[in-house]
Amino acid sequence: MISVSEGLKKVKEFFANLLTETSPFDSLYEHADSVQGTVEALSDEIHHYTERKPVKGDRVSDFEFEADKTKQEIRRNLPRSDLLMPVARSDLLSLLWNQDEIADTSQDVAELLPMLELKAGLPEEYQESLDQLAETLKASVEEYSELIRSAGEIIKGTSSNVETLEIVLDSIEDINRLEHEADKKTRRAIKSVYSSDTLEDIEKYHLIQIALKINNTLDHVENASNFIRIMTNK
C-alpha cells in the first residue's frame, strides 16, 4: 500500500511533469548552442592545422562535454508518455541523437588532426579544400541553429504561420546545398592527396581520413535538418 507521503510525492511529480513536458525544446536549444560551439572551435583548429600551427582541441572537447551533459539531462528529464509532449518522445530522442552526432564527430576530427606529424607540407589544393570545408561546416551549423529554433516554434505551436514554415524549409535546403558543396570540396581534397608525389602512404591515408571525417560531420548536420523536416510535416 502506498503511504500518504508517497502519494503526495507522486502527485507533485505528476504536476511538475505537466510543466516540463510541453517545453523540452529549451534544453534542445541549449544543446544546439553547445554543438555550434564545438563546430566553431573545430573550424579554428582546422585552420591552425592547415597553417601548421599546434592543434590541441581543448575547446572542442570542452564544448562536446557540455553538449553531452545537456544530452544526458534531456534524456533523464523526458517523460515516458507522449500525451503532453508536442512531439513523440521517440522523435525527439532521434533528433537529439542526430544533433549530438555533430558534436561527437567534431571531436573525432579534432583528435585525428594532430595524430600524425607530416614530414612534408600539405598539398596546396588540399590545404585550400580543408579551409573551405571548415568554413562550410561552420556556415551549415550556424544555419542549423536558426533552423532548430524556427522549427521549435512550429512544433510547440507558438508559431503556425506560413512564413515561419518557409524559413524552416529554406534553411533545410540551404543546409542540403552546403553539404553538396562539401562533397565536392572533399573529393577535391582527396584527389590532391592521391596525386601528391611527396606524401608517404601513411600520410595520404591520414589526410584522406581527415577530409572524410569533416565531411561526415556535415552529413550529420544534414541528417538532423532533414529529420526536422519530418517532424514539422507531421
N, C-alpha and C positions, 0 to 999 in steps of 0.2 A: 504494500500500500504506500502511495506517495504521501509524504508529510505535507503539512500546510506550507512550510518554508520552501520545500522543493517545488510545490505547486506554484507559489508566488514567483520563484526564480524562473520557472518555465514561462510564466505569463510575461514577465519582464523581458525575457529573451525574445519572445514572440513579437512584442510590440517594438523592441529595438530593431528586429529584422524588418518590420514594416517600414521603418525609417530609412534603412540602408538598402533594401532590395531594389528600390526603384532608381537608385543612382550609383551603380557600380562604375560608371564611366569617369567619375572624378579621379579615381585611382588609376584607371586605364590611361587617362591623360598624363598623370604623373609618371607612369611607366614609359609612355611615349617620349616624354621630355628627357628621361634618362637614356633612352635608346638613341635619341637625337644627339645627346651629349657624347655618347660612345662613338657614334659615327663621325662627328666633328673632330673629336680627338684623334681618331684613326686617320682622317684626312690629313691632319697636320703631320702625323707620323709617316705617312706615305711620302709626303713632300720632303720630309727630313731624309727618308731613305734614298730618294732619287738624287738628293743633293749630297749624299754620302755623309750626312750628319748622324750622330748617335740616335738610335731608336730604343727607347726604354719601355714605352707602352703603359706607364703607370696611370696616366689619366684615363686611358681606355679601360683599364682594369677597374679603376675606381667607379666609373660610370656604369660599367657592366654589373658590378657588385650592387650598386644602388638599384639598378633595373631588376636584378634577381631578387632582392629583398622585397621590392614592391610587388613583383610577380607572386611571390610566396604569400604575401599579405592578401592579395586579391583572391587567390585560391582558398586561403583559410577562411576568409570572411564571406565568400559567396554562399548564399543559401542553397539547400538541396532542392528546393521546389522552384519551379518556373512560374508559379502563379502570379507573383507580384513583380516579376522582373520584366523589363521592356523587351528583352530577347531571351531565347532559350539559353539555359546555363551552358549547354554543350557548345553552342555557337560562340558565346563569349569566351569560353576557355580555348576554343580553336583559334579565335582571333588573337588572344593573348599569347598563345604558343607561337603563332606566326610572327607576331610583333617582337617577341623576345628573341627569336632566332636571329633577328637583325643584329642585336647586341652581342649574342654569343659568337656569331660568325665574325663580327668585327674584332672581337678579342682574339679569335683564332688567327686572323690576319696579322694583328699586332705582335703576336707571339712568333709567328712564322718569319716576319721580316728580318730580324737580326740573327736568325738561327744559323745562317751560313755567311761567312765573310768572303766576299768575292775578291779574287786576285786581280782582276781587271775591272775597268769601269763598266757601267751599264751601256748597252747599245743605245744610241741617241733616240732611235724611234721607240724603243721600249720605254725609255725614261719619259718621253713625251706622252705616250699612251697611258702610262701609270698615273702621271699627274692629272691627265684628263679623266681617268677613271675615278680618281679621288674626288674631283670636283663634281662629277656626275652623281656619284654616290651621295655626296653632301647635299646636292640640289634635290635629289629624289626623296631624301628623308625630311628635308625642310617642307617639301610639298606634302609628304605623308602626315606630318604633324598638324598641318592645317586640315588635311582630309579627315583625320580621326575626330577632330572637334566638330567639323561640319556634319559628319555622319552621326555623331553622338546626339546632336540637336534633333535630327530627324528620328533616330531610334528612340530617344527619350520622349519624343512628342512635343518638345519645346519649340520646334520649328517644322512646319509641314508645307511651307511654300515651295513653289516650283523653282524659284531662284536658288534656294539652298541645295536642292537636289541637283540642279545643273552644275553648281560649284563642285559637288561631290563627284559627279560623273566626269567633269572636265579634269579634275585632279587625278582621277584614276587613269584617264587617257594620257595625261602628261607623264605620269609615272611609268606607264607602259612604254611610252615613247623614249623616255630616258633609259629604260632597261634595254630597249632595242639598240640605242646608240652605244650603250656599254658593251653589248655583244660584239659590235663592230670594232670597238677600241680594244677589246680583249683579243680578238682574232689578230688584229694588227700587232699587238704586243707579242703574242706567241710566235707569229711569223718572223718577227725581228730576232727572236731568240734562236729559232731554228736556223736562220740564215747567218748567224754570227760565226766567225772563224776564230774568235779569241776566247770564247767561253768554253769551259770544260763541261763534260756531260752532266756532272752533278750540279753544276751551276745553272745549266739550262733547265734541268728538272726543277730546281728550286724556284727560279724566276717564273716558270710556267705555272707552278702551283700557286704562287702569289697572285698572279693575274686571274687565275681561275677562281681563287678563293674570294677575291674582291668582287668578281662578277657574281659569285654565288650569294654574296651579301645583298647585292642589288636584286637578285632573284627573290630573296625573302621579302624585300620591300614591295616588290610587285605582287607576290603571293598574298601578303597582308592586305594590300589595297584591293585586290580582286575579291578577297573574302569579304571586305566591307561592301563591295557591290552586291554580293549575295544577300548580306544582312539587310541592306537598305531596300532591296527589291521585295522583301517578304511582306 
